[in-house]
Amino acid sequence: MDATTDKNPGTTHIRTAHDASDNAQLARNPKDEDAKLDVALDESFPTSDAPSNTQPGKGKDPAPSSGYDEETENARMKGKE
């Protein structure tokens, strides 16, 4: 209820739930990582936590660099002494 007008603001739009059986791509290929991710994202909506299968990089490769350069960082820190 709205405290200033005592009127019900109405119902917000509620999304229909989706699961693995609703995803045709996953039904065709149950090992498809992109289809699994799509379903996991639909199931977790509207949260801010990403599904656990979302990791940077593929396989055992390290995550791509953020642009950190150790020499530049050391020089910058020496300037603050």
C-alpha positions as CSV (number, residue, x, y, z in Angstrom):
1,M,0.0,0.0,0.0
2,D,1.2,3.5,-0.7
3,A,1.3,5.4,2.5
4,T,0.5,8.8,0.9
5,T,-2.6,7.8,-1.1
6,D,-3.6,4.4,0.5
7,K,-3.9,3.0,-3.0
8,N,-2.5,-0.3,-4.1
9,P,0.2,0.4,-6.7
10,G,-0.6,-2.8,-8.6
11,T,1.3,-5.9,-9.3
12,T,4.7,-5.6,-11.0
13,H,5.5,-7.8,-14.0
14,I,6.5,-11.3,-12.9
15,R,8.6,-13.3,-15.3
16,T,7.7,-16.9,-16.2
17,A,10.1,-19.4,-14.7
18,H,12.4,-21.1,-17.2
19,D,14.3,-24.3,-16.6
20,A,16.3,-26.8,-18.6
21,S,13.3,-28.4,-20.2
22,D,12.3,-25.0,-21.7
23,N,15.6,-24.6,-23.6
24,A,15.6,-26.4,-27.0
25,Q,19.3,-25.9,-27.5
26,L,20.1,-27.7,-24.2
27,A,17.6,-30.4,-25.1
28,R,19.4,-31.1,-28.4
29,N,22.9,-31.1,-26.8
30,P,22.9,-31.5,-23.0
31,K,26.7,-30.9,-22.9
32,D,26.5,-27.4,-24.6
33,E,28.1,-25.1,-22.1
34,D,26.5,-21.9,-23.5
35,A,23.0,-23.5,-23.3
36,K,23.7,-24.5,-19.7
37,L,24.8,-21.0,-18.9
38,D,21.6,-19.6,-20.5
39,V,19.5,-21.8,-18.3
40,A,21.5,-21.0,-15.1
41,L,21.2,-17.3,-15.8
42,D,17.4,-17.6,-16.3
43,E,17.1,-19.6,-13.1
44,S,19.1,-17.1,-11.1
45,F,17.3,-14.0,-12.4
46,P,16.9,-11.4,-10.9
47,T,19.9,-11.9,-8.5
48,S,23.3,-10.3,-8.7
49,D,25.2,-13.6,-8.2
50,A,26.4,-15.2,-11.4
51,P,26.1,-19.0,-11.7
52,S,29.1,-20.9,-10.5
53,N,30.0,-22.1,-14.0
54,T,30.9,-18.6,-15.1
55,Q,34.7,-18.3,-14.7
56,P,37.1,-16.2,-16.6
57,G,39.1,-17.9,-19.3
58,K,38.5,-21.4,-20.6
59,G,39.9,-24.6,-19.1
60,K,43.2,-24.2,-17.2
61,D,44.2,-20.9,-18.9
62,P,44.7,-18.0,-16.5
63,A,42.3,-15.1,-16.6
64,P,43.3,-12.4,-19.1
65,S,45.5,-9.6,-17.7
66,S,43.8,-6.5,-16.4
67,G,46.7,-4.4,-17.7
68,Y,48.7,-4.6,-14.4
69,D,52.4,-3.8,-15.1
70,E,54.7,-4.6,-12.2
71,E,57.5,-2.2,-13.3
72,T,55.1,0.7,-13.8
73,E,53.5,0.0,-10.4
74,N,56.9,-0.1,-8.6
75,A,57.9,3.2,-10.2
76,R,54.6,4.8,-9.2
77,M,55.0,3.6,-5.6
78,K,58.6,4.9,-5.4
79,G,57.3,8.3,-6.3
80,K,55.0,8.3,-3.2
81,E,57.9,7.7,-0.7
